[in-house]
Amino acid sequence: MVNPMNHKVVSIQDLAGLIEEQIKQNKSVKLQVSGNSMRPFYKHQKTVVCLEQIHSPLKKYDVVFYRNFSGQYLLHRIIEVKGNMLVICGDALRKKEYLDYEHMIARVAYHEYQGKIISEDDNQYVFRVKLWHFLRFIRFLLLQFYPYQK
């Protein structure tokens, strides 16, 4: 499918091999977010993330690009680290995944939204992420203010 701006739209499943190859060569990869699982921080077709090779231990609140047990490539947040086991969940989701480091492909270094570059280590951004996860019991009500985008 081609969009009006002469850009080709390709699924992540089709690009995954190329992304993995670039990451293994220590190159960064920019990827436009597709889907609503990371609302309210990443917006469907409006947020671009920069993926980089994982050089240091992953930690709580890192966003990772990974391949799960069913073969899907996803971009979700680590919500807990238990030894070599990572508990991962999209910011707008309830279902958790339990994976080890073998499934991790890359870490998000920063994201771009509305012309702004936001580092994943930015103190203000990290504060908002921590607050969002603290409010996990009511965040599904809060998401009503962030409608799904198609």
C-alpha distance (Angstrom), angle and dihedral (degrees) to the residues before:
residue distance angle dihedral
M1 . . .
V2 3.81 . .
N3 3.78 122.2 .
P4 3.82 123.7 -142.7
M5 3.81 93.2 -95.0
N6 3.83 92.6 61.9
H7 3.78 93.1 -106.7
K8 3.76 117.6 136.8
V9 3.80 115.0 -128.5
V10 3.81 111.8 -141.5
S11 3.79 128.8 176.9
I12 3.78 120.1 -114.2
Q13 3.79 89.3 -120.0
D14 3.82 88.8 61.7
L15 3.81 93.0 47.5
A16 3.79 99.6 40.9
G17 3.80 96.2 94.2
L18 3.79 92.2 51.1
I19 3.82 91.4 46.3
E20 3.81 91.5 50.7
E21 3.81 90.9 48.5
Q22 3.82 92.5 51.3
I23 3.80 92.4 46.8
K24 3.83 91.6 49.8
Q25 3.82 87.6 54.1
N26 3.82 87.6 55.7
K27 3.80 92.7 -110.7
S28 3.77 123.3 137.7
V29 3.79 120.9 -121.0
K30 3.79 126.4 -154.7
L31 3.77 115.4 -147.9
Q32 3.79 130.9 -177.4
V33 3.80 111.1 -129.5
S34 3.78 115.1 -116.2
G35 3.77 119.4 -169.1
N36 3.78 137.5 25.3
S37 3.80 103.6 -99.9
M38 3.81 93.0 106.6
R39 3.81 97.6 50.0
P40 2.98 131.9 169.0
F41 3.81 94.7 25.5
Y42 3.81 99.8 42.9
K43 3.79 119.3 39.4
H44 3.82 123.5 -149.7
Q45 3.83 110.6 -99.6
K46 3.83 90.5 -11.7
T47 3.81 103.2 75.8
V48 3.80 124.3 69.4
V49 3.80 119.2 -162.7
C50 3.79 127.3 -158.5
L51 3.80 111.9 -138.8
E52 3.79 120.2 -156.0
Q53 3.77 136.8 179.0
I54 3.80 115.3 -87.1
H55 3.83 107.0 -110.0
S56 3.79 101.1 161.9
P57 3.80 135.3 36.2
L58 3.78 113.7 -69.2
K59 3.78 116.4 -114.8
K60 3.76 140.6 -165.1
Y61 3.85 112.6 -67.8
D62 3.82 95.0 22.2
V63 3.80 112.9 134.0
V64 3.78 112.3 -134.0
F65 3.77 137.4 -170.4
Y66 3.79 107.7 -138.8
R67 3.78 147.0 155.1
N68 3.79 114.7 -120.0
F69 3.82 129.4 -150.0
S70 3.81 92.3 -87.4
G71 3.81 91.7 54.0
Q72 3.80 97.7 -106.3
Y73 3.79 119.1 141.8
L74 3.79 110.5 -135.9
L75 3.78 142.4 172.0
H76 3.81 111.9 -142.5
R77 3.78 141.7 141.9
I78 3.81 127.8 -97.4
I79 3.78 106.6 -122.9
E80 3.80 97.6 176.8
V81 3.80 139.6 11.0
K82 3.82 117.3 -149.3
G83 3.80 107.0 178.9
N84 3.81 105.1 -70.5
M85 3.81 91.7 -13.4
L86 3.80 118.6 95.3
V87 3.80 122.0 -160.7
I88 3.79 107.6 -148.5
C89 3.79 132.1 -174.2
G90 3.78 138.4 160.8
D91 3.80 113.4 -109.6
A92 3.82 91.4 -117.9
L93 3.80 95.7 41.0
R94 3.79 137.6 83.9
K95 3.79 100.2 -158.3
K96 3.79 113.7 95.7
E97 3.78 126.8 -155.5
Y98 3.79 123.5 -150.1
L99 3.79 111.0 -149.5
D100 3.78 139.5 154.8
Y101 3.79 129.7 -130.5
E102 3.82 91.9 -90.2
H103 3.81 89.5 74.5
M104 3.82 94.3 52.9
I105 3.79 117.1 100.2
A106 3.81 105.1 169.2
R107 3.78 145.1 -12.3
V108 3.81 125.2 -127.1
A109 3.81 108.7 -113.2
Y110 3.80 96.0 -176.5
H111 3.76 141.8 -21.9
E112 3.78 133.6 -138.2
Y113 3.78 124.7 -140.2
Q114 3.81 128.1 167.0
G115 3.79 91.9 -11.6
K116 3.81 94.7 -51.1
I117 3.79 123.6 116.7
I118 3.80 111.9 -145.6
S119 3.79 119.2 -168.5
E120 3.78 115.0 -140.0
D121 3.83 86.1 -130.7
D122 3.82 94.6 53.1
N123 3.81 107.3 129.5
Q124 3.81 95.2 -136.6
Y125 3.82 92.2 48.0
V126 3.83 92.3 46.9
F127 3.82 89.9 49.7
R128 3.83 90.7 53.5
V129 3.83 91.0 47.7
K130 3.81 91.8 50.4
L131 3.81 91.1 47.6
W132 3.82 90.3 49.4
H133 3.80 90.9 52.9
F134 3.80 92.2 45.0
L135 3.82 87.3 56.1
R136 3.81 92.8 50.2
F137 3.80 92.6 125.5
I138 3.80 92.7 60.6
R139 3.79 102.0 24.2
F140 3.80 92.4 99.4
L141 3.79 86.5 64.0
L142 3.80 89.8 46.6
L143 3.81 90.8 52.3
Q144 3.80 88.0 67.5
F145 3.82 84.9 78.9
Y146 3.82 90.0 55.5
P147 3.80 104.4 56.7
Y148 3.78 120.9 -158.6
Q149 3.76 114.9 -94.2
K150 3.77 124.0 -144.1
